[in-house]
Amino acid sequence: MYRVWNFVTNYSLLLIFGAVSALIWANIDAHGYHAFVDYVLIDDFFIGHAHADDHGHIRRTLTLHYLVNDVLMAFFFAIAAKEVWEAIILKNGALRGRKAATPLFATAGGMLGPVAVYLGIAAVLGSDTLSAVSRGWAIPTATDIAFSYLVGRLVFGAGHPAVRFLLLLAIADDAAGLIILAVFYPSGELAPEWLLLSAGAALAAFLLFNWLPRRLDRGNQLRSCSTWCRKRLSFWPYAAAGALSWYGFQEAGLHPSLGLLPVVPAIPHADRAFGIFSEAETHLHDLLNETEHLLKHPVEVILFFFGLLNAGVEFSAIGAPTWLVLAGLLLGKPAGILLFGWIAARPLGLGLPVGMRVVDLFVIGCVAAIGFTVALFIASVAFPAGPVQDAAKMGALFSFGAALISLGAGRLFRVQKQHL
């Protein structure tokens, strides 16, 4: 991502506007809202919600909700995957080497803590509650990277090392979240043979349009083959591979919104990373960064519709799942990040960034408790439509309260703001 402040601000405003509009609409005219969400675009199509007809044949219906959540949100997760890929694979990547060790430990705590709190309290409430909500264990593991970044800057100041630590934690959290979605929340009956289509499309795109041109350019400083591919073909071969990969995920029973992930590593990328959200990425002209720049504004609009189609919950839906999600985020996140971060920094001797205190880990945990976007998404796939899903979504929406808690924690622990 580049010019992060503008990106995050636009992202936040559009997403919030969509979510607030959905809440108002659902509580004024619930029937009209749900009719809009479930509006059928194309019946008996090759993509969409699967259902069996009277003869037992599987048919698919493309609804507005499916178009946004399962098709268009693939671009949002592709951008997240791009940041994760660069952070792991490139020279100076944020998730490489010793500098990433403590944030990775803290990330583990920031995921295990919420799960323990969520399932622990559910167990105390009784076996009926536990069985009803257990599939939602991953909802409070989410950290909304954009909103957390905004609040982190407000709490610590843009120049504080804790902000970079928070970004490292959030990007690692995104990576883990993608794995959780793929492994624990399939969208239908698993048919793993279809993943061969996804893998084959990604591999073919890499070999034909990335590896082969560079191979042919060996010894040629002008890199004529690679330049021709980038200028004449641009991202289109990878778009075609992405469409095939997406379809492979749908047919494999995995959540199709993750369908573009195998293609991201196939796209030609920069030689080194300049840091998460670095302004330097503005000047990078590798195809991966150019594709991300191209997706910037469309993804902002997609997130508006995601908020509009997923946040429409009636306030009467508030129930046990709401409080479990909130407890997991507001209690489990700070406690887990503080405990695991301390273990990494002190007993294991991995240390903290210069200028950062152990108590700052707790404040970071409060900031990371803003689950919103990804928590809302996981809630929509963890439970079928109904009161449990609505109650869990309300918990994801209420996690915005972590912003106020973070500001209070910053004052309580006397965080000294540092500006660039």
N, C-alpha and C positions, 0 to 999 in steps of 0.2 A: 504494500500500500504506500501511497505517497501523499504529501501534503495532508498529513493525518488529521490536523485540527479541522480543516474544512470538510474532509471526508466524514469524520466522526460526527461533527455537528450536523451535517445534512442527514446522515444516516439516522442519528438519534431523533431529530425533529420529525422526519417522515415516519419513522417507525412508531414513535410516541403518538403522532397524530392519527395514524391508522388504528392503533390500539385503543386510544381514547374514543375515537369515533365508533369503534366496534362495541365498546362498553356501553356507551350512550344508546346506540341503536338497539342492542340486545335487551336493554332494560326498559326501553320504550315500546318496542315492537318486536318481541322475540320471534314470532312466527315469520314476519317479513325478513328478519335478519337471517334466520336459518334457511329460508327459501332461497335467499341470495347466495349463501355459502354453498348450498347443495345444488345450485342451478346446473342443469344438464346441458353441456355444450354440444356433445356428440354422443349419441347412443350407439351401442354395438360397434365400438372402435377398436383399434389395435393397441391403444394405450388407455389407461384409466383404472378405476376400481374394478376388481374381478368379482364376478358373481355367477352362480350357476342358473341356467334357465330351466324351464319345465322339463326339458329332455336331458338335463344333466350336463349340457355343454357349457364350458366356461366362456363367458362374454365379458367385455370390458365397457365401462361407461366413463367417459371423460367429463368430469364435473369441474366447476370453477375452483373448488377446493383442491382437487387433485392437480389441476394445472399449476396452481401456485405452490403448494406444499411439495409435490413430488417431481414436477418438471422444472419450474423456474427457480426454486430454491437450490437446485443443483449448482447454479452459478454462484450463489453465496458460499456454499460449501467448497466450491472449487477455489475461490479466493482464499478461504481459510486454509485449504490444503496447500496452496501455493506458498503461503507464509511458513507453514510447517515444513514443507519440503526444503525451502531455501535455508531455514534455520538449522536443519539437520545436515544437509548435504554439502553446502557451499563453504568455502574457506571463510573464516570469521563468522560462521553461522552462530546464531544466538544460543542454540541448544547443543553446541559442541564444546568439548573440553571441560576443564575444571570449573570455569566460570558459571556453567549451567548446572553444576551438581546440586548446590543448595536449593535453587529454584525448583529443580526436578523433585527433590525430596519433599519440598513444601507442597508441590502439586499433588504428590501421592497422598499427603496428609489432608489436603484440601478436597480430596475425593473420598478417601476412606472415612474421614470424620463425619461428613454429611450422611453417608450410607449407614454408619453405625447409629447415629442419632435418629434417623428416619425409621429404620427397622427396629431399633431398640424401643422407641416410644410406642411404635405400632404394636410390638409384642406386649408391652405393658397394658395397652388398651384392650387386649384380648385377641384370641385366635381368629375371631370373625373379622375384626378390623385388619389384622395382619394379612389374612388371605385376600381381602378385598383390595388392599393397597400395595401389596408386596412388589407387583410389577413396576411400580413407580420409583423404585429405589434409586435409579440413576438421575431422576429429575433434579435433586439438589446438588448433584456433582457439578453442574454446569456453572461456568463463569462467562458472563457477557463481556467480551473483550472491549467493545467500543464504549459501553457505558462505564465499565470499570476504569478505562483509561481516562474518561472525562472526570470522574469523581476522584481518581488518584491524583490528577493534576491539581484539582481544587484543594485536596487535603495536604499534599506534600509539596506542591509547586512543581513546575515543569522540569527543573534541574535536579531534583532530589534523586539519589540512586534507587530509592524505593520504587519510583515510577518505572524504571527499567526492570527492576526485579519483578514488579507486578506484570509487566508485559511478557517477560519470559515465562512466568507462571501461567498466564492466560493462554499463551500460544501452545504450551505443553498441555494445558487443560483441553484446548480445542482438539489437539491430536488424539488424546485419550477419549474425548467425546465422540469423535468420528469412529473410533474402533468400537466403542460401546454400542453405538447405533447400528453398526454393521453386524456385530456378533450377537447382541442380545435382543434386538428388536427387528427381526425379519418382517417383511410386509405380507408374506403369504407362505405357502408350502415351499420348502427349499428344493430347488432344482439346480444344484451347483454346477452341472455340466454347462449351463448357460454362461457361467463366468468365463468359459473358454472364449466366447465371443468378445467379452470385455477385454480380456488379456490379449487376445489376438489383434484386436483393433488398435490397442495402445502400442503393442510391439511393432505392428506393421507401420504405424505412423512414425514411431521412433526410428526404425531401420531405414525407411524409404526417404523420409523428409528431414531427418536430423543426423543420424550416424553416417549414411551413405554420402550426402553432400560434403560433410567434413572429411570423410575418407578420400573423396575425389579431389579435395582441395589441399591435400598434403603437399607441402613444398610450394604452394601458390599463395603468395602474400595477399593477393587481391581477393582470395576466397570467393571466386566467381560463382561456383555452384551454390554455396550456402547463401550468397547474396541474392542470386536469382530466385531461389526457393522462398526466401523471406519477402522479397519485393513482389514477385509475381503470384505466388501461391498464398503468402501470408498465413493466416491462421486456419484457412479453410480445410486443409487435410486433417487438422486436429479437431476441427468442428465435426467433420464427418465421423472421425474415430470416436469422438465424444458421444455422438448420437447412437452409434452402434453399442458403445459401452453402456450408455444409459439403458438401452433396450435390454441388454444382457442382464443388467442388475434387476430390472423389473421382472423379467422372466425367471430369474434365479430365485426370486422371492426375497431378495435383499431390498432395503429401502432405496428406491431409484434416485432419490435426491443425492445419494452418494455416488451416482453412476459416472460422474466425470473424474473422480479421483484417480483412477488408473492412468488417465491420459495426461494429467498435469506433469508428471516427471518426464514424459516423452517430449515436451515442448522445449526448444532451445532456450537456455537460461543464461544469466550472467555468470561470470567466473567466480565472483565472491559476493558475500552478503555485506551490506553496509549497516546492518542493524535493523531490528523490527521498526517499521514505520519511519525509516530514515528518509530525510528530505533528498538525499543523494539519489534515491531511486527515480526522482523526476528526470534525471539525465541519462537513465539507462534505456537503451533501445533494443535490448534483446527481445525476442518474440514473446516470452513469458510475461515480462513486465509490460510490454505494449498491449498485450491481450488483457491484462488486468486493468490497465488504464482505460481501455475501451469499455470494459464491463462496469466501471465505476458508477456512472449515472443510472444505467439500467438496473443495477442491483439495488440502488437506493429506492427506486420505484417499486421493485419487487418486494422489498422489505416493508414498504407502506401497505401493500396488499396482503403480505403475510400477517402483519398486525391486524389489519381489518378483518381477515377471514379466520383468525385464530383466537383473538382476545375477547370476542363477544360472549361474555359469561354473565349470567344474571347473578346479582348479589345474593340472591336466596340460595345459590349453589354452595356458598361457603360451608365447609364441613371439616371433618377430621383430616382428609388429605391436604386441605389448605394449610392447616397448622403443622402437619408433618413436614411438608415441603419447606415451610418457613423455618421450622426448628432446625431442619437439616442444613439450610443455608446460613441462617443467622447465628446458630450455635456451633454446628459441626464444622463449618468452613473456618472461622477464626481459630477455634481450638485445634483443629487438625493441622492448619498451616503453622501455627505457633509451635506446636509440639514437634512436628517433623522437621520444621525449619531449625528449631533449637538443637535437635539431635544432630542434624547435619553440620550446623555451624560450630557447636561446642564439643560434644563427645567425639564426633567423627573428625573434627578439626578441619572441616571444609571452609569455614569462615563465611563472613558476610561482606558485601561490597563496602568499600571505605566510605564512612559517613553514615552508615546505617546501623541502627541499634536492634537488639533482639526484640524489644517491645514493639518496634515498627512492624514486625512480622504479624502481630495481632491486628494492627491497624490495616495492614495489607489484606488480612483475612476478612475483615469487615467489608472492605471495598470489593473483594472478590466474591462476596456473598450476593452480589447483584447477578441473578441468574437469567433473568428476562428472556432474551431471544431463544437461546439454545434450550433453556428449561421449558419454555413454552412449546418448543418443537418436540422435545422428548415426551412431554405430557400428552401431546396429540397422537403419538405413536405407541405410547405405553399402555393406554387404556382405550377401549372402544368409546365412541361418542355416548355421552350420558352423564349422570350426576357425578361419578367419581372423576372422570376426566375434567369436567367443569370445575370441580373443587380443586383439583391439582393445578389447573391453569390459573386459578385465582391466587394460589400460593406463589406461582411464578411471577404474576403481575405485582403482588404485594412485596416481592423482594426488592422493589425500588426503595422500600424503607431502609434498606442497608446503606443508601447514600447518606441519609440523615444520621444514622448510627456511626458511619465512618467519620463524618465531620465532627460529631461529638467525641469519638474516640481520639481523633487527632488533637482536639483541644485538651482532653483529659490527660493524655500522655505527652503533651507539650511538644508536638511535632514542630520542628523549625522549618518553615517553608524555604525552599531553595529555588530560585528562578534562574533561567538560562542567561 
